[in-house]
Amino acid sequence: MVRLWALLHSDLRAKLCRPKEVDTKGHIRKRAPAGSWEYILDVGLYGAQRCQGCGKRFWVERRPKAVCPACGGGLHETEERRRETKGGFACRKDCQAALTRKLTTLAEHTYVLPSRLSLREFLLKVWLPAIQSGVRETTLGGYRMLVEQHLAPQLGAVQLQNLNASQVNAHYARLLKEGRVHGTGGLSPNTVHHVHAVLHRALRDAVKWGYLLTNVAACADPPRASAQHRELPVWSEEQLHAFLDRVAEQRLYPLWRFLAMTGCRRGEALGLTWRDLDIENGRVAIVRALVPINGRLVETEPKTKRGRRLIALDAETVAVLRQQAARQLAEQQALGDDWIDSGRVFTAENGAQLHPERISALFRRLVVAAALPPIPLHGLRHTYASLALAKGVNAAIVSRRLGHATVAFTLDIYSHVLPQVDAEAAEVIAAFVGR
């Protein structure tokens, strides 16, 4: 039901929450002999629901109601004329000017119905459910995390239509100074820029769906995202060999070697199935990833076309994977009916798929035990790319094997990791040209 509503939300909002005709009337009046002025504006036909029991009317502004909140009776959809009333004007002239501006927006089809909807309610109850069918589940999870941690707690109580650019700018400054959820300190400019991107898209959709007239995030000034990438943690060739020698006798050695020799992401390796492997020809197809989202494991597709790739395996890694197949078959036969047939290449001892976060935690413990410089599990990917480029492997080949969108992205990420590559290139060119 929620998914169906999300799919139809923007159309529903446009049809039911915009006036069906621009046959409008408005007038002003004085509330009392010594009182303020107010205007009353007929904004046209709007979608509504009428209770068949008590006769109460409910305007359809977000999600249609299932039953009458007052008496629990059934509701039927209808279209009725709606009016906007606003008072508090000190003089007739100001009231008339405000009414004229409203009539202009109606004539230009830019009228926005006043609403007390808060930013928190819009983001969590309207926007996220409405876009969930159009984005990747991992992307939606990232949006939700940024909303719940860095937008809703601080700006959530502000009414959506009252939010302004100065409030947004002040919020970004606060995030830079003290925005960390765990521990103390502020967020990086790149992270705050991600928060801005989410807010900008949400408010852009709010304009498109008729909740706002303008996107105030477009007028805000987010911190400039750093053009320089932080130095990536990598191992040297000797350190990588030392780690692989240390874990060579462990059950998950095939996983560690596969990650080190292919540069695959954690989720890509853990999502690998036996049908993705061509052992005879020494190739593997990367077509899926296993990622944790909101406490559960989800199989996702690569983000880009180049993320789906076929890469070659070295002879020793192929031999290790043959041994892995034999070991897994023996484990399956030993457990019999208790074996969980997940189809994964790398599994727990009962055949169940491995949880990515637990694998990362295990890797950290192994690094400590090996007395090696600490790097995250993703550091094996950086190490692979850095060593490949240092050994003279063509950047286009490295980029394709990593599944990067462009070669330029690969060079931008890794060109600074091993400075000696540039020096070696200079010597090679000098030797070729001559002195």
C-alpha positions as a printed Julia matrix, in Angstrom:
435×3 Matrix{Float64}:
   0.0     0.0     0.0
   2.81    2.39    0.93
   4.76    1.56   -2.24
   1.69    2.1    -4.41
   1.08    5.44   -2.74
   4.71    6.4    -3.29
   4.53    5.62   -6.99
   1.43    7.74   -7.47
   2.28   10.44   -4.96
   3.48   13.21   -7.25
   0.56   12.76   -9.66
  -1.89   12.56   -6.77
  -0.52   15.74   -5.27
  -0.71   17.56   -8.59
  -4.27   16.45   -9.27
  -5.81   16.79   -5.83
  -3.84   19.64   -4.31
  -3.83   22.08   -7.21
  -6.94   24.08   -8.11
  -8.89   22.43  -10.9
  -9.72   25.78  -12.48
  -8.58   29.36  -12.26
 -12.08   30.76  -11.67
 -11.14   32.59   -8.48
 -12.52   35.43   -6.45
 -11.14   37.39   -3.55
 -12.1    40.25   -1.31
 -10.83   42.07    1.75
 -12.65   43.12    4.88
 -12.07   44.71    8.27
 -12.61   42.35   11.16
 -13.96   45.01   13.52
 -14.26   48.77   13.54
 -10.86   49.08   15.23
  -9.49   45.72   14.1
  -7.05   44.56   11.46
  -7.73   43.75    7.84
  -7.94   40.29    6.25
  -8.38   38.87    2.8
 -10.52   35.9     1.76
  -9.42   34.16   -1.42
 -11.31   31.51   -3.36
  -8.51   29.33   -4.75
 -10.71   27.01   -6.81
 -11.69   23.34   -6.69
  -9.53   21.01   -4.58
  -9.66   17.33   -3.86
 -11.43   16.45   -0.63
 -12.98   13.57    1.27
 -16.44   13.68    2.84
 -17.53   11.39    5.66
 -20.71    9.53    4.78
 -21.56    9.37    8.48
 -20.95   12.74   10.15
 -20.52   14.77    6.97
 -17.13   16.23    7.94
 -14.83   17.32    5.16
 -11.1    16.57    4.95
  -8.84   18.14    2.34
  -6.49   15.75    0.58
  -3.08   17.27    1.24
  -0.77   14.3     1.72
  -1.98   10.73    2.11
  -5.73   10.15    1.71
  -7.43    9.0     4.91
  -8.84    5.48    5.1
 -11.72    6.33    7.48
 -13.13    9.42    9.13
 -10.91   10.45   12.09
 -13.95   11.83   13.9
 -16.46    8.98   13.74
 -14.73    6.16   11.86
 -17.21    6.34    9.01
 -16.49    5.73    5.36
 -15.13    8.5     3.16
 -15.83    9.31   -0.47
 -13.73   11.52   -2.72
 -15.12   14.78   -3.97
 -14.06   18.17   -5.29
 -15.03   21.31   -3.39
 -14.15   24.97   -3.53
 -11.43   25.98   -1.1
 -10.71   29.35    0.44
  -7.61   30.87    1.97
  -8.04   33.45    4.7
  -5.24   35.57    6.13
  -5.52   38.45    8.54
  -3.36   40.7    10.66
  -2.87   43.51    8.12
  -2.67   46.96    9.72
  -4.17   48.83    6.78
  -6.39   48.27    3.77
  -3.56   49.0     1.31
  -1.29   46.22    2.66
  -4.15   43.72    2.68
  -5.13   44.54   -0.9
  -1.52   44.23   -2.07
  -1.21   40.78   -0.47
  -4.45   39.66   -2.09
  -3.27   40.93   -5.48
  -0.03   38.93   -5.18
  -2.02   35.79   -4.38
  -4.33   36.32   -7.34
  -1.27   36.7    -9.57
   0.18   33.36   -8.42
  -3.14   31.69   -9.14
  -3.25   33.17  -12.62
   0.34   32.03  -13.27
  -0.29   28.54  -11.82
   2.38   29.03   -9.16
   0.03   29.21   -6.17
   1.05   27.17   -3.14
  -1.54   26.33   -0.52
  -0.47   27.38    3.01
   0.53   24.41    5.14
   1.88   23.78    8.65
   3.76   20.7     7.5
   7.15   20.54    9.23
  10.39   19.77    7.44
  10.75   16.57    9.48
   7.3    15.32    8.51
   7.87   16.16    4.86
  11.25   14.44    4.69
  10.35   11.28    6.62
   6.66   10.8     5.84
   6.31   12.31    2.38
   9.59   12.57    0.5
  11.45    9.37    1.4
   8.4     7.08    0.87
   7.64    8.82   -2.42
  11.1     8.33   -3.96
  11.85    4.83   -2.66
  10.74    3.09   -5.84
  12.93    5.28   -8.04
  16.34    4.99   -6.33
  18.65    2.16   -5.33
  18.01    0.74   -1.88
  21.54    1.65   -0.81
  20.98    5.21   -2.03
  17.7     5.43   -0.11
  19.47    4.16    3.0
  22.1     6.88    2.62
  19.42    9.54    2.22
  17.58    8.28    5.3
  20.77    8.29    7.38
  21.57   11.9     6.46
  17.99   12.99    7.1
  17.7    11.24   10.46
  21.14   12.26   11.74
  21.83   15.68   10.24
  18.58   17.3     9.11
  15.57   16.18   11.14
  17.06   16.63   14.65
  18.06   20.27   14.1
  15.8    21.66   11.35
  12.94   19.2    11.58
  10.65   21.38   13.72
  10.76   24.27   11.24
   7.65   24.51    9.09
   8.51   23.58    5.52
   7.1    26.79    4.08
   8.9    28.94    6.69
  12.37   27.52    6.02
  14.76   30.11    4.6
  18.3    30.19    3.24
  19.75   31.87    6.32
  18.5    29.04    8.53
  20.03   26.5     6.15
  23.37   28.33    6.12
  23.4    28.53    9.92
  22.7    24.8    10.05
  25.62   24.02    7.75
  27.92   26.13    9.95
  26.72   24.23   13.02
  27.38   20.89   11.31
  30.92   21.97   10.45
  31.54   22.96   14.07
  29.73   20.27   16.08
  27.9    17.95   13.72
  29.46   14.59   14.63
  26.88   12.11   15.92
  29.45    9.95   17.7
  32.11   11.83   19.62
  32.85   15.52   19.45
  33.78   17.88   16.66
  32.33   18.81   13.32
  31.68   17.11   10.02
  33.98   17.43    7.03
  33.04   19.88    4.26
  32.43   16.91    1.95
  29.92   15.37    4.36
  28.09   18.68    4.83
  27.99   19.0     1.06
  26.27   15.58    0.92
  23.71   16.84    3.45
  23.13   19.88    1.24
  22.64   17.67   -1.83
  19.94   15.65   -0.05
  18.14   18.75    1.22
  18.36   20.39   -2.21
  16.78   17.39   -3.92
  14.05   17.08   -1.3
  13.08   20.74   -1.6
  13.25   20.54   -5.39
  10.68   17.74   -5.21
   8.62   19.81   -2.75
   8.42   22.56   -5.4
   7.5    20.06   -8.09
   4.76   18.52   -5.93
   3.21   21.86   -4.97
   4.38   22.19   -1.36
   6.74   25.13   -2.01
   7.05   27.99   -4.45
  10.86   28.11   -4.44
  13.75   25.9    -3.36
  15.53   27.79   -0.58
  18.44   25.31   -0.64
  19.32   26.68   -4.08
  19.93   30.06   -2.42
  22.03   28.61    0.42
  25.84   28.56    0.47
  27.1    25.07    1.37
  30.79   24.57    2.11
  32.84   23.82   -0.95
  33.6    20.13   -1.26
  37.32   19.46   -1.18
  38.84   18.89   -4.6
  41.66   16.91   -3.03
  41.21   13.35   -1.86
  42.58   12.41    1.52
  45.58   10.14    1.51
  44.39    6.57    1.14
  45.71    3.93    3.58
  47.61    1.28    1.66
  50.2    -1.42    2.25
  53.48   -1.89    0.47
  54.11   -5.02   -1.55
  56.06   -6.56    1.36
  53.3    -5.81    3.85
  50.65   -7.37    1.61
  52.77  -10.51    1.25
  53.27  -10.65    5.01
  49.52  -10.49    5.61
  48.7   -13.21    3.07
  51.43  -15.45    4.51
  50.01  -14.88    8.0
  46.47  -15.99    7.06
  47.42  -18.68    4.52
  46.27  -21.54    6.77
  42.98  -19.98    7.82
  39.61  -21.02    6.46
  38.87  -17.62    4.88
  42.25  -17.31    3.17
  40.57  -17.65   -0.28
  38.49  -14.55    0.5
  41.49  -12.48    1.59
  43.48  -13.51   -1.47
  40.59  -12.83   -3.84
  40.18   -9.32   -2.43
  43.93   -8.63   -2.63
  44.39   -9.98   -6.16
  41.29   -8.45   -7.79
  40.68   -5.16   -5.99
  36.99   -6.02   -5.68
  34.84   -4.29   -3.12
  33.83   -6.14    0.03
  30.2    -6.54   -1.03
  31.19   -7.73   -4.52
  33.33  -10.53   -3.08
  30.75  -11.61   -0.51
  27.99  -11.52   -3.14
  29.95  -13.76   -5.5
  28.24  -17.03   -6.47
  29.71  -20.11   -8.07
  27.88  -19.43  -11.3
  29.78  -16.14  -11.55
  33.09  -18.03  -11.71
  34.59  -19.51  -14.87
  37.3   -21.62  -13.26
  38.38  -23.28  -16.5
  39.12  -19.96  -18.22
  40.24  -18.14  -15.07
  37.6   -15.39  -15.13
  35.02  -13.98  -12.75
  31.92  -11.89  -13.51
  31.15   -9.11  -11.05
  27.4    -8.61  -11.35
  26.12   -8.13   -7.78
  27.06   -7.02   -4.29
  25.94   -8.04   -0.81
  25.46   -4.98    1.4
  23.95   -4.39    4.86
  20.99   -1.99    4.92
  19.09   -1.23    8.11
  20.27   -4.4     9.8
  19.56   -6.79    6.94
  21.58   -8.09    4.01
  20.49   -6.96    0.57
  21.77   -8.1    -2.81
  22.19   -5.12   -5.12
  23.34   -4.52   -8.66
  26.42   -2.45   -9.54
  25.83    1.3    -9.53
  27.07    1.88  -13.08
  27.39    0.02  -16.36
  31.16   -0.31  -15.89
  30.52   -1.78  -12.45
  29.32   -4.95  -14.21
  32.57   -6.41  -15.43
  34.44   -9.58  -16.35
  37.96   -9.76  -14.95
  40.76  -12.3   -15.26
  42.21  -14.25  -12.35
  45.84  -15.22  -11.85
  46.73  -18.91  -11.86
  47.41  -19.14   -8.12
  44.08  -17.5    -7.22
  42.32  -19.96   -9.54
  44.04  -22.82   -7.72
  42.97  -21.41   -4.35
  39.35  -21.14   -5.56
  39.44  -24.78   -6.72
  40.52  -25.73   -3.2
  37.72  -23.56   -1.82
  35.16  -25.44   -3.92
  36.46  -28.78   -2.66
  36.46  -27.6     0.97
  32.93  -26.24    0.68
  31.7   -29.51   -0.82
  33.24  -31.43    2.1
  31.56  -29.11    4.6
  28.23  -29.58    2.83
  28.52  -33.36    2.93
  29.47  -33.28    6.6
  26.43  -31.2     7.59
  23.9   -32.89    5.31
  20.43  -31.42    5.76
  21.78  -28.73    8.1
  23.73  -27.15    5.25
  22.42  -23.74    4.13
  22.67  -23.54    0.36
  23.33  -19.82   -0.15
  25.18  -20.41   -3.42
  27.97  -18.03   -2.34
  31.62  -18.73   -3.0
  32.67  -17.46    0.44
  30.42  -18.65    3.25
  30.23  -19.51    6.92
  30.94  -23.11    7.93
  27.24  -23.98    7.61
  26.94  -22.46    4.13
  25.27  -19.23    5.24
  26.37  -16.01    3.59
  28.89  -13.91    5.48
  27.91  -10.58    7.01
  30.06   -7.75    5.57
  30.46   -5.92    8.87
  31.68   -9.05   10.64
  34.2    -9.69    7.89
  35.52   -6.13    8.3
  35.82   -6.64   12.06
  37.65   -9.94   11.53
  40.06   -8.27    9.12
  40.89   -5.59   11.69
  41.72   -8.26   14.28
  43.93  -10.13   11.81
  45.83   -6.94   10.96
  46.51   -6.3    14.65
  47.63   -9.89   15.16
  50.01   -9.58   12.2
  51.51   -6.35   13.64
  50.94   -4.55   10.33
  50.0    -0.89    9.79
  46.25   -0.6    10.35
  44.15   -0.25    7.2
  40.42   -0.91    6.7
  39.27   -3.83    4.59
  38.67   -1.39    1.73
  42.37   -0.64    2.0
  43.05   -3.92    0.18
  41.31   -2.39   -2.85
  43.44    0.75   -2.58
  46.56   -1.38   -2.15
  45.72   -3.4    -5.27
  45.22   -0.26   -7.38
  48.32    1.48   -6.02
  50.6    -1.51   -6.6
  49.19   -2.12  -10.09
  49.82    1.47  -11.14
  53.27    1.43   -9.53
  54.17   -1.69  -11.54
  53.24    0.07  -14.76
  49.86   -1.55  -15.44
  47.92    0.64  -17.85
  45.54    2.96  -16.0
  42.67    2.01  -18.32
  43.1    -1.66  -17.38
  43.23   -0.86  -13.67
  40.12    1.32  -14.0
  38.2    -1.39  -15.82
  39.14   -4.07  -13.28
  38.1    -1.81  -10.41
  34.79   -0.98  -12.08
  35.32    2.78  -11.99
  33.09    4.95  -14.15
  36.01    6.61  -15.94
  39.79    6.3   -16.21
  40.04    9.94  -15.14
  38.39    9.05  -11.84
  40.94    6.29  -11.25
  43.88    8.6   -11.93
  42.35   11.32   -9.75
  41.98    8.92   -6.83
  45.3     7.11   -7.02
  47.83    9.35   -8.75
  48.96   10.82   -5.42
  49.24    7.52   -3.52
  52.72    6.55   -4.74
  54.7     9.68   -5.62
  57.58    7.64   -7.02
  55.45    6.73  -10.05
  55.78   10.27  -11.33
  59.55   10.25  -10.76
  59.91    6.93  -12.54
  57.89    8.27  -15.48
  60.25   11.24  -15.72
  63.31    8.95  -15.83
  61.75    6.71  -18.47
  60.95    9.63  -20.73
  64.41   11.12  -20.26
  66.07    7.82  -21.13
  63.92    7.46  -24.24
  64.5    10.98  -25.57
  68.18   11.07  -24.68
  70.26   13.91  -23.35
